[in-house]
Amino acid sequence: RPVETPPKLKMTKYPSAKAVSFDILHQAYSATMFKHALTHFIIQHQIPDLTYAEVERFVPSRTLTLNKVPVYHKAKFWLGHRDNSRMQSDEYDVLHAHPSHEGADQSITPGQFDIAMVNLGHGGYIGTEGYRVAQVKVIFSLPKNARLFAQTTRIPQYLAYVEWFTPFQQRHPAHGMFKVQRLLRGGGRPASIIPLTQIRRSVHLIPDFGVSAPSTWTSSNVL
């Protein structure tokens, strides 16, 4: 039976996979920067006064004793009303982050790594100010015996490895929507590890098809 983690996050009692190696996260989940992002996250919490650039300089010299983490393949978010009361419906917004897998009949179920609105710390109930779009590649927790932090350091129970899209800019004059693109830096995709509670909800991106939609695009590979 699922257990509820206040205030708006619902997770299964046990992870989907209790010990996934960083190599598998790299290969199957396409979380190519997972170890780097986790090291950055750890240093940032150990020495919170450091700037982003200072933390990045520490990353190459830090050795991680951890090489596996418990992974969850979905998370449920209760959206709620502006006044923080619960909606009449018991429905939750479900966010998926799982690789492809082979079924009993040897059919392949494509992987699904959903897009989400991430609260940067000052996002409101409505609007895009204070938010950023990201693709969620891994939902995980840190093993209790990892001993990565001082006992007095409070670490969120659930974390997410995300790859960022460009910030929201001016709305398109014709349809009023924002245009975002994958953020690229040095040929790679900048990624971060964030508390799962920073995710406001899942979102759908509409592809910019151009004159015609490429015939190779499917719901599983268009992103």
SEFILO-446944 format. One line per field, with one value per residue: residue number from 0; residue in one letter; x negated, y negated, z negated of N, C-alpha, C in turn. Coordinates in Angstrom, 3 decimals. Layout:
BEGIN
k = (NUM,...);
r = (A,...);
npx = (X,...);
npy = (Y,...);
npz = (Z,...);
capx = (X,...);
capy = (Y,...);
capz = (Z,...);
cpx = (X,...);
cpy = (Y,...);
cpz = (Z,...);
END
This chain:
BEGIN
k = (0,1,2,3,4,5,6,7,8,9,10,11,12,13,14,15,16,17,18,19,20,21,22,23,24,25,26,27,28,29,30,31,32,33,34,35,36,37,38,39,40,41,42,43,44,45,46,47,48,49,50,51,52,53,54,55,56,57,58,59,60,61,62,63,64,65,66,67,68,69,70,71,72,73,74,75,76,77,78,79,80,81,82,83,84,85,86,87,88,89,90,91,92,93,94,95,96,97,98,99,100,101,102,103,104,105,106,107,108,109,110,111,112,113,114,115,116,117,118,119,120,121,122,123,124,125,126,127,128,129,130,131,132,133,134,135,136,137,138,139,140,141,142,143,144,145,146,147,148,149,150,151,152,153,154,155,156,157,158,159,160,161,162,163,164,165,166,167,168,169,170,171,172,173,174,175,176,177,178,179,180,181,182,183,184,185,186,187,188,189,190,191,192,193,194,195,196,197,198,199,200,201,202,203,204,205,206,207,208,209,210,211,212,213,214,215,216,217,218,219,220,221,222);
r = (R,P,V,E,T,P,P,K,L,K,M,T,K,Y,P,S,A,K,A,V,S,F,D,I,L,H,Q,A,Y,S,A,T,M,F,K,H,A,L,T,H,F,I,I,Q,H,Q,I,P,D,L,T,Y,A,E,V,E,R,F,V,P,S,R,T,L,T,L,N,K,V,P,V,Y,H,K,A,K,F,W,L,G,H,R,D,N,S,R,M,Q,S,D,E,Y,D,V,L,H,A,H,P,S,H,E,G,A,D,Q,S,I,T,P,G,Q,F,D,I,A,M,V,N,L,G,H,G,G,Y,I,G,T,E,G,Y,R,V,A,Q,V,K,V,I,F,S,L,P,K,N,A,R,L,F,A,Q,T,T,R,I,P,Q,Y,L,A,Y,V,E,W,F,T,P,F,Q,Q,R,H,P,A,H,G,M,F,K,V,Q,R,L,L,R,G,G,G,R,P,A,S,I,I,P,L,T,Q,I,R,R,S,V,H,L,I,P,D,F,G,V,S,A,P,S,T,W,T,S,S,N,V,L);
npx = (-0.848,-0.581,-2.488,-1.983,-3.748,-3.953,-3.907,-2.478,-3.128,-3.160,-4.344,-5.380,-5.667,-7.940,-10.952,-11.087,-13.279,-15.778,-18.543,-20.268,-22.895,-25.320,-26.317,-24.240,-22.284,-23.404,-23.436,-20.829,-18.952,-19.811,-21.086,-23.518,-25.181,-25.005,-26.649,-28.363,-26.469,-25.376,-27.597,-28.039,-25.658,-26.006,-28.332,-27.380,-25.465,-27.013,-28.736,-27.195,-27.637,-29.168,-29.555,-27.939,-29.898,-32.169,-31.553,-31.561,-34.274,-35.241,-34.213,-35.671,-37.725,-36.569,-35.778,-33.390,-31.935,-29.708,-27.878,-25.488,-21.929,-18.603,-15.788,-12.883,-10.119,-8.004,-6.192,-3.692,-1.755,0.138,2.107,3.816,5.668,5.468,5.580,4.347,5.923,7.402,8.385,11.680,11.589,9.791,7.712,4.361,1.524,-0.585,-3.965,-6.321,-9.358,-11.144,-13.101,-13.140,-11.644,-11.458,-8.600,-6.603,-5.802,-7.862,-7.697,-8.644,-8.452,-8.524,-10.817,-9.959,-10.255,-9.279,-8.286,-8.621,-7.427,-9.547,-9.955,-11.849,-12.216,-10.817,-8.402,-4.936,-1.381,-0.108,-1.115,-4.369,-6.590,-9.450,-9.707,-10.986,-11.404,-12.039,-13.415,-12.687,-14.845,-15.692,-14.251,-14.907,-16.307,-18.575,-20.699,-20.267,-22.478,-24.577,-26.097,-26.850,-26.603,-26.812,-25.392,-23.682,-22.789,-20.048,-18.505,-16.507,-14.061,-13.359,-14.706,-15.463,-16.915,-17.477,-17.281,-17.848,-15.736,-15.673,-15.196,-11.894,-10.766,-9.753,-6.289,-4.857,-3.656,-1.464,-0.138,-0.454,-1.925,-4.890,-8.204,-10.487,-13.677,-15.916,-18.479,-21.787,-25.224,-28.519,-28.298,-26.931,-24.161,-23.114,-22.632,-20.938,-20.587,-17.759,-15.507,-12.669,-10.294,-10.428,-9.311,-6.560,-4.497,-3.691,-4.242,-3.217,-4.962,-4.624,-5.672,-7.708,-6.739,-7.244,-7.079,-6.203,-5.658,-8.401,-8.704,-9.926,-9.494,-8.128,-5.947,-7.649,-10.244,-10.430,-11.320);
npy = (1.191,-2.223,-4.842,-8.039,-11.017,-13.995,-17.340,-16.986,-14.755,-11.440,-8.264,-4.903,-2.257,-0.673,-0.767,-0.628,0.647,1.848,1.450,-0.097,-0.331,-2.927,-2.656,-1.318,-3.274,-5.174,-3.822,-2.584,-4.444,-6.745,-8.628,-10.333,-12.050,-11.401,-10.606,-12.819,-14.853,-13.977,-14.082,-16.839,-17.663,-16.585,-17.924,-20.529,-20.470,-19.824,-21.990,-24.642,-27.358,-27.725,-28.887,-28.035,-27.681,-27.304,-24.915,-23.201,-23.152,-21.621,-19.101,-17.204,-16.302,-14.867,-11.751,-9.224,-6.919,-5.560,-3.610,-2.644,-3.079,-3.154,-3.016,-4.611,-4.183,-5.823,-8.724,-10.300,-13.226,-15.416,-18.048,-20.143,-23.031,-26.646,-27.621,-25.638,-23.525,-20.270,-18.866,-17.901,-15.527,-12.414,-12.045,-11.849,-13.518,-11.799,-11.030,-9.616,-7.727,-5.660,-3.024,-1.313,1.953,5.538,7.484,10.321,11.599,11.081,8.646,5.220,2.652,-0.750,-3.111,-5.658,-8.935,-11.485,-14.958,-17.838,-20.567,-22.527,-23.939,-26.683,-27.804,-30.108,-29.980,-30.477,-29.748,-29.865,-30.546,-30.981,-32.141,-31.761,-29.120,-26.229,-24.151,-20.664,-17.435,-14.434,-11.975,-10.094,-8.899,-8.721,-7.522,-8.007,-5.495,-4.465,-3.713,-4.978,-7.146,-9.777,-12.328,-14.655,-13.804,-15.755,-17.006,-17.683,-15.820,-15.571,-12.969,-11.858,-12.134,-13.638,-13.163,-15.412,-16.760,-19.844,-22.268,-25.205,-28.492,-29.978,-32.326,-35.090,-35.024,-33.329,-35.289,-34.434,-32.136,-32.320,-30.636,-29.379,-28.926,-26.368,-24.770,-21.955,-22.345,-22.881,-22.412,-22.728,-20.575,-18.708,-17.775,-19.797,-18.807,-18.191,-17.302,-17.300,-18.010,-15.924,-17.100,-19.624,-19.526,-20.642,-19.693,-17.359,-18.068,-18.621,-18.805,-20.341,-19.307,-21.212,-20.996,-22.034,-22.280,-19.695,-16.705,-14.742,-11.413,-9.561,-10.228,-9.317,-8.771,-7.841,-8.558,-11.216,-13.159);
npz = (0.000,0.888,-0.671,-2.108,-1.623,-3.148,-1.678,0.744,2.226,3.355,2.881,3.728,1.315,1.476,3.477,7.122,8.138,6.134,6.028,8.190,10.402,11.119,13.684,15.033,14.807,16.455,18.946,19.424,18.497,19.599,18.055,18.146,16.741,14.105,11.865,11.642,11.167,8.743,7.069,7.112,5.858,3.285,2.328,2.397,0.366,-1.792,-2.027,-2.056,-1.545,0.692,4.080,7.221,9.227,7.649,6.350,8.567,9.162,7.113,7.618,9.420,7.728,5.729,4.311,4.697,2.548,2.974,5.328,6.215,6.231,4.771,6.920,8.192,10.351,10.846,9.738,7.769,7.808,5.900,6.848,5.866,4.545,4.829,2.203,0.857,0.159,0.526,3.681,4.862,6.270,6.106,7.756,9.009,10.369,12.420,12.706,14.807,14.985,16.458,17.955,21.199,21.469,21.680,22.316,21.127,23.421,25.089,26.296,26.696,24.418,24.747,23.203,20.796,20.036,18.369,18.793,16.741,14.668,12.851,9.722,8.999,6.602,6.108,7.389,8.166,7.579,10.027,13.448,15.086,13.991,12.033,12.528,14.298,17.146,17.232,18.049,16.502,15.553,13.655,10.696,7.358,4.221,1.478,0.135,-3.255,-4.665,-3.478,-4.394,-3.545,-4.381,-7.132,-10.327,-11.189,-8.941,-6.930,-4.527,-1.624,-1.298,1.152,4.397,7.614,10.776,13.258,16.594,18.117,19.796,21.900,20.403,19.808,22.161,24.142,25.017,27.863,30.552,32.089,30.989,28.275,26.662,24.958,26.219,25.858,25.645,25.663,23.336,24.103,23.443,24.118,25.854,24.384,22.190,19.696,16.361,13.237,9.770,7.855,5.077,5.030,4.361,5.419,7.873,9.588,11.262,13.928,17.423,20.849,23.861,27.006,30.122,32.416,35.408,37.926,41.505,42.095,40.185,39.205,40.395,38.785,36.185,33.083,30.248,28.331,29.036,29.766,28.033);
capx = (0.000,-1.424,-2.542,-1.942,-4.774,-3.410,-2.485,-1.764,-3.846,-2.756,-5.306,-5.187,-6.394,-9.235,-11.407,-10.901,-14.531,-16.373,-19.976,-20.612,-24.258,-25.494,-26.501,-22.913,-21.621,-24.003,-23.089,-19.406,-18.161,-20.473,-21.501,-24.948,-25.917,-24.459,-27.685,-28.797,-25.395,-25.245,-28.746,-27.740,-24.590,-26.573,-29.216,-26.537,-24.811,-28.037,-29.277,-26.154,-28.043,-29.905,-28.816,-27.837,-31.208,-33.102,-31.210,-32.016,-35.730,-35.502,-33.660,-36.638,-38.611,-35.783,-35.544,-32.149,-31.958,-28.413,-27.776,-24.154,-20.869,-17.237,-15.149,-11.427,-9.769,-6.948,-5.833,-2.365,-1.680,1.443,1.946,4.462,6.171,4.628,5.555,3.660,6.882,7.427,9.464,12.710,11.157,8.616,6.762,3.020,0.716,-1.597,-5.194,-7.036,-10.782,-11.581,-13.685,-12.406,-11.790,-10.862,-7.489,-6.591,-5.646,-9.063,-7.477,-9.408,-7.749,-9.491,-11.040,-9.182,-10.896,-8.339,-8.693,-8.009,-7.658,-10.345,-9.927,-13.215,-12.240,-9.922,-7.267,-3.628,-0.350,0.125,-2.147,-5.649,-7.675,-10.002,-9.694,-11.810,-11.035,-13.121,-13.031,-13.066,-15.451,-15.792,-13.672,-15.662,-16.614,-19.933,-20.687,-20.405,-23.817,-25.590,-26.932,-27.402,-26.409,-26.839,-24.114,-22.819,-22.353,-18.744,-18.471,-15.174,-13.966,-13.279,-15.438,-15.275,-17.964,-16.749,-18.009,-17.148,-15.396,-15.958,-14.194,-10.754,-11.012,-8.545,-5.268,-4.723,-2.556,-0.321,0.634,-0.596,-2.681,-6.329,-9.049,-11.648,-14.522,-16.879,-19.645,-23.039,-26.413,-29.708,-27.912,-26.188,-22.932,-23.270,-21.715,-21.025,-19.797,-16.909,-14.480,-11.497,-9.227,-10.517,-8.523,-5.177,-3.610,-4.156,-3.751,-3.380,-5.532,-4.156,-6.823,-7.685,-6.783,-7.664,-6.155,-5.616,-6.256,-9.267,-8.055,-10.601,-9.088,-7.074,-5.775,-8.740,-11.568,-10.395,-12.085);
capy = (0.000,-3.419,-5.700,-9.433,-11.880,-15.349,-17.624,-16.735,-13.719,-10.092,-7.302,-3.522,-1.948,-0.120,-1.218,0.274,1.410,1.427,1.135,-0.282,-0.859,-4.135,-2.235,-1.054,-4.574,-5.789,-3.107,-2.325,-5.637,-7.882,-9.608,-10.310,-12.894,-11.116,-10.631,-14.213,-15.627,-13.558,-14.644,-18.274,-17.779,-16.281,-19.031,-21.709,-20.358,-19.798,-23.345,-25.422,-28.732,-27.761,-29.207,-26.915,-27.495,-26.754,-23.503,-22.484,-22.970,-20.559,-17.820,-16.211,-15.796,-14.149,-10.336,-8.711,-5.517,-5.029,-3.335,-2.137,-3.765,-2.666,-3.805,-4.540,-4.418,-6.829,-9.508,-10.894,-14.558,-16.019,-19.442,-20.978,-24.358,-27.777,-27.766,-24.450,-22.492,-19.160,-18.869,-16.910,-14.262,-11.782,-11.789,-12.403,-13.692,-10.752,-11.302,-8.365,-7.782,-4.256,-2.630,-0.298,3.293,6.606,8.138,11.781,12.052,10.596,7.327,4.174,1.445,-1.853,-3.868,-6.884,-9.889,-12.589,-16.357,-18.407,-21.950,-22.523,-25.197,-27.105,-28.342,-31.253,-29.825,-30.635,-28.753,-29.930,-31.250,-30.309,-32.817,-30.951,-27.720,-25.812,-22.827,-19.683,-16.046,-13.618,-10.735,-9.137,-9.220,-7.814,-7.931,-7.630,-4.425,-4.973,-3.395,-5.570,-8.040,-10.808,-13.631,-14.694,-13.389,-16.925,-17.521,-17.167,-15.543,-15.100,-11.515,-11.495,-13.047,-13.422,-13.595,-16.060,-17.476,-21.121,-22.964,-26.638,-29.221,-30.588,-33.673,-35.772,-34.181,-33.432,-36.228,-33.812,-31.211,-32.662,-29.643,-29.578,-27.979,-25.922,-23.800,-21.303,-23.159,-22.202,-23.141,-21.948,-19.348,-17.830,-18.288,-20.112,-18.050,-18.477,-16.501,-18.208,-17.340,-15.601,-18.029,-20.839,-19.340,-21.106,-18.786,-16.982,-18.922,-18.073,-19.718,-20.103,-19.460,-22.188,-20.079,-22.649,-22.070,-18.363,-15.938,-13.659,-10.104,-8.749,-10.662,-8.608,-9.304,-7.389,-9.076,-12.603,-13.988);
capz = (0.000,0.935,-1.845,-1.701,-2.164,-3.084,-1.645,1.992,2.946,2.988,3.406,3.315,0.090,1.846,4.795,8.259,8.173,4.863,6.130,9.602,10.494,11.917,15.077,15.598,14.938,17.638,20.171,19.619,18.186,20.270,17.036,18.437,15.803,12.774,10.830,11.516,10.545,7.351,6.352,6.964,4.861,1.972,1.928,2.184,-0.935,-2.833,-2.161,-1.376,-1.225,1.958,5.292,8.170,9.871,6.657,6.175,9.762,9.082,6.139,8.062,9.914,6.680,4.723,4.612,4.143,2.126,3.395,6.766,6.505,5.496,4.985,7.971,8.338,11.750,10.969,8.557,7.906,7.214,5.690,7.246,4.863,4.874,4.454,0.747,0.344,-0.210,1.467,4.659,4.619,6.853,5.520,8.828,8.872,11.569,12.340,13.433,15.061,15.359,16.507,19.246,21.942,20.911,22.475,21.662,21.122,24.809,25.774,26.872,26.021,23.990,24.780,21.986,20.655,19.135,18.507,18.650,15.543,14.259,11.631,8.970,8.681,5.243,5.947,8.279,7.544,7.875,11.467,14.200,15.305,13.285,10.961,12.928,15.431,17.663,17.212,18.261,15.353,16.004,12.553,9.394,6.496,2.847,1.080,-0.870,-4.611,-5.181,-2.596,-5.206,-2.673,-5.008,-8.592,-10.885,-11.393,-7.642,-6.523,-3.100,-1.198,-1.170,2.566,5.271,9.048,11.708,14.349,17.646,18.235,21.027,21.822,19.612,20.503,22.651,24.605,25.634,29.313,30.810,32.747,30.157,26.865,25.901,24.854,26.938,25.096,26.320,24.779,23.024,24.440,23.002,24.430,26.524,23.481,21.607,18.281,15.509,11.798,8.849,7.089,4.280,5.844,3.998,6.231,9.094,9.407,11.971,15.261,18.506,22.189,24.849,28.370,31.023,33.502,36.540,39.179,42.617,41.925,39.092,39.668,40.280,37.777,34.848,32.373,28.895,27.466,29.398,30.222,27.103);
cpx = (-0.880,-1.386,-2.636,-3.022,-4.278,-4.397,-1.778,-2.407,-3.427,-3.681,-4.933,-6.068,-7.801,-9.650,-11.122,-12.118,-15.374,-17.854,-20.389,-21.986,-24.299,-25.676,-25.160,-22.139,-22.124,-23.473,-21.579,-18.535,-18.692,-20.820,-23.022,-25.793,-25.531,-25.515,-28.167,-27.737,-25.223,-26.394,-28.536,-26.705,-25.139,-27.446,-28.396,-25.862,-25.819,-28.592,-28.322,-26.555,-28.792,-28.992,-28.772,-29.194,-32.226,-32.831,-31.735,-33.525,-36.103,-35.140,-34.725,-37.511,-37.882,-35.526,-34.261,-32.317,-30.674,-28.422,-26.440,-23.139,-19.528,-16.521,-13.643,-11.065,-8.583,-6.765,-4.477,-2.324,-0.221,1.302,2.597,4.952,5.190,4.502,4.959,4.618,6.919,8.604,10.488,12.272,9.925,7.542,5.427,2.407,-0.453,-2.776,-5.979,-8.502,-11.311,-12.124,-12.794,-12.618,-11.037,-9.765,-7.581,-6.470,-6.780,-8.841,-8.214,-8.509,-8.758,-9.657,-10.190,-9.834,-10.157,-8.988,-7.948,-8.303,-8.358,-10.296,-11.352,-13.327,-11.301,-8.754,-5.953,-2.657,-0.058,-1.031,-3.440,-6.812,-8.144,-10.027,-10.623,-11.366,-12.256,-12.562,-13.568,-13.584,-15.517,-15.098,-14.285,-15.734,-18.038,-19.861,-20.955,-21.799,-24.934,-26.558,-27.642,-27.374,-26.582,-25.447,-23.150,-22.284,-21.035,-18.688,-17.074,-15.168,-13.998,-13.936,-15.142,-16.481,-17.245,-17.718,-17.190,-16.824,-15.695,-14.868,-13.026,-11.130,-9.700,-7.571,-5.235,-3.523,-1.314,0.517,0.431,-1.359,-4.169,-7.059,-10.251,-12.403,-15.407,-18.068,-20.893,-24.208,-27.630,-29.395,-27.129,-24.952,-23.137,-22.196,-21.954,-20.269,-19.066,-16.007,-13.248,-10.342,-9.319,-9.713,-7.080,-4.193,-4.254,-3.576,-3.961,-3.958,-5.004,-5.332,-6.615,-7.864,-7.360,-6.631,-5.465,-6.349,-7.155,-8.635,-8.691,-10.199,-7.969,-6.971,-6.922,-10.097,-11.590,-11.186,-13.561);
cpy = (-1.236,-4.188,-7.137,-10.226,-13.318,-16.289,-17.116,-15.644,-12.352,-9.092,-5.886,-3.234,-1.447,-0.617,-0.186,1.171,0.935,1.088,1.085,-0.942,-2.113,-3.784,-1.970,-2.358,-5.299,-5.147,-3.029,-3.567,-6.886,-8.997,-9.718,-11.091,-12.601,-11.235,-12.056,-15.023,-15.262,-14.104,-16.136,-18.479,-17.573,-17.428,-20.270,-21.663,-20.303,-21.191,-24.305,-26.831,-28.841,-28.165,-27.979,-26.616,-26.894,-25.275,-22.686,-22.237,-21.852,-19.167,-16.822,-15.588,-14.972,-12.706,-9.873,-7.249,-4.803,-4.749,-2.723,-2.917,-3.064,-3.601,-3.540,-4.901,-5.354,-7.553,-10.129,-12.211,-14.973,-17.513,-20.411,-22.321,-25.428,-27.916,-26.539,-23.373,-21.426,-19.290,-17.789,-15.537,-13.726,-11.512,-12.489,-12.573,-12.704,-11.098,-9.994,-8.626,-6.356,-3.921,-1.629,1.066,4.298,7.301,9.649,12.353,11.567,9.288,6.291,2.993,0.300,-2.515,-5.121,-7.760,-11.215,-13.956,-16.967,-19.889,-21.916,-23.912,-25.543,-27.752,-29.500,-31.190,-29.917,-29.549,-28.709,-30.666,-30.462,-30.972,-31.971,-29.469,-27.487,-24.418,-21.915,-18.306,-15.219,-12.270,-9.679,-9.717,-8.229,-8.332,-7.495,-6.532,-4.990,-4.730,-4.038,-6.479,-9.099,-12.183,-13.515,-14.373,-14.547,-17.490,-16.871,-17.040,-15.058,-13.588,-11.070,-12.578,-12.709,-13.946,-14.132,-16.708,-18.693,-21.512,-24.449,-27.344,-29.700,-31.990,-34.266,-34.807,-34.380,-34.316,-35.575,-32.960,-31.420,-31.663,-29.979,-28.532,-27.648,-24.891,-23.110,-22.234,-22.339,-23.070,-22.253,-20.621,-18.383,-18.511,-18.555,-19.412,-18.408,-17.409,-17.462,-17.398,-17.097,-16.558,-19.361,-20.729,-19.705,-20.133,-18.367,-17.953,-18.198,-19.160,-19.338,-20.302,-20.575,-21.400,-20.708,-22.401,-20.712,-17.643,-14.848,-12.293,-9.238,-9.122,-9.797,-9.187,-8.910,-7.966,-10.557,-13.527,-13.697);
cpz = (0.000,-0.379,-1.382,-2.412,-2.054,-2.390,-0.387,2.843,2.437,3.671,2.962,2.094,0.389,3.227,5.876,8.434,6.998,4.934,7.591,9.686,11.349,13.395,15.743,15.763,16.180,18.916,20.414,19.411,18.889,19.295,17.084,17.442,14.359,11.680,10.585,10.761,9.076,6.508,6.091,5.853,3.453,1.464,1.587,0.817,-2.074,-3.110,-1.440,-0.976,0.107,3.111,6.189,8.796,8.908,6.404,7.359,9.731,8.103,6.664,8.528,8.828,5.621,5.181,3.929,3.753,2.554,4.890,7.169,5.685,5.727,5.971,8.002,9.774,11.937,9.640,8.821,7.147,7.080,5.932,6.265,5.389,4.417,2.935,0.051,-0.164,0.876,2.420,4.295,5.130,6.125,6.566,8.552,10.254,11.460,13.250,13.564,15.416,15.334,17.892,19.964,21.288,21.772,21.676,21.748,22.528,25.704,26.533,26.049,25.686,23.945,23.423,21.967,19.599,19.295,18.285,17.471,15.413,12.912,10.991,8.548,7.306,5.019,6.923,7.525,7.948,9.372,12.130,14.284,14.578,12.104,11.271,14.119,15.848,17.641,17.524,17.106,15.847,14.897,11.317,8.403,5.062,2.539,0.020,-2.255,-5.184,-4.374,-3.348,-4.359,-3.328,-6.518,-9.121,-11.071,-10.080,-7.243,-5.004,-2.727,-0.979,0.284,3.420,6.726,9.812,12.935,15.339,18.036,19.672,20.823,20.999,20.473,20.930,23.144,25.258,27.151,29.630,31.413,31.798,28.654,26.027,25.893,25.688,26.060,25.920,25.291,24.561,23.312,23.991,23.258,25.094,25.664,22.946,20.120,17.439,14.050,11.034,7.927,6.150,5.139,5.562,4.739,7.519,8.807,10.027,13.297,16.283,19.834,23.097,26.230,29.310,32.037,34.795,37.801,40.262,42.506,40.801,39.658,39.411,39.202,36.360,34.303,30.980,27.977,27.831,29.758,29.300,27.137);
END
